[in-house]
Amino acid sequence: MMLQLGDPAPDFEAETTAGPIRFHAWLGDAWGVLFSHPRDFTPVCATELGAVARLKGEFTVRNVRVIGLSLDSLAAHEAWARDIAETQGTALNFPLIADPERAVATLYGMIHPNADDTATVRAVFVIDPGKRIQLILSYPETTGRNFHEILRAVDALQLTACHRVGTPANWRHGEDVIILPALSDEEAAVRFPAGWRAPRPYLRITPQPRDRH
C-alpha cells in the first residue's frame, strides 16, 4: 500500500555512511527529510547531494534532519562520497542509507515499476516530529529536484502546523498568509490582532505570525 499524507512514517533500521541508525530514534524531536536516489555514481544524483550538503545549515536552523537513500552498498556510498566532495566542492555532511536489499525503498514505495523496476524514483518525504508524513514528492530519474523549494515547503508546513493559516501560491517565509475559512471572524480577531484584508469573504489575508515552530 502506498504511503499517503498523514500516515505514520515507517520506522526501520539501516546502515548509513554515518553508522547504523534506527530511523525514529535518529529523528528524535526534529522534522525529517528522507530523499532517495536511483543509483550511486549517477550524474543528477551527485549534483543533488552536493546541493543538499551546501544547504545543510538551512535545514538545521529549521530543526530538520536530512537523510538520503540509494540502493547500492555502503562501500559504494563511501566511494561515491569522495566523488561528490571532489566534483561538487562540498563533502557529504548527512547520512546516506545503504539499501541494497531494497528494504527501506519497498517500505516507502520508492520503486515505481512502470518507471523503473530496478531503481528508486527521486522520492522526497517530509516527516513531522510526531513521525507523520506531511509531504510526498516523486520525480523521474532524469529530473533533478529543487531543494530551495523543499525548504520553502518546510517553512510552510512548520508555520501551518502552529497557526490556523494557509500559504498562497509562491509564498515565502515572511510574506502574508491566508486565514483558514474554518476560523470565524471573531476567532480570527483574537488570533490575528494585526487584522486582515478580505477581497472576498473567504479570502482573508494577514501578515505572517512571527513564530513558525
Beta strands, then each sheet from edge to edge (+ up, - down):
strand 1: 13-16
strand 2: 21-22
strand 3: 31-37
strand 4: 64-70
strand 5: 96-98
strand 6: 122-127
strand 7: 133-139
strand 8: 165-166
strand 9: 177-179
strand 10: 197-200
strand 11: 203-206
sheet 1: 2+ 1- 5+ 4+ 3+ 6- 7+
sheet 2: 8+ 9- 11+ 10-
end
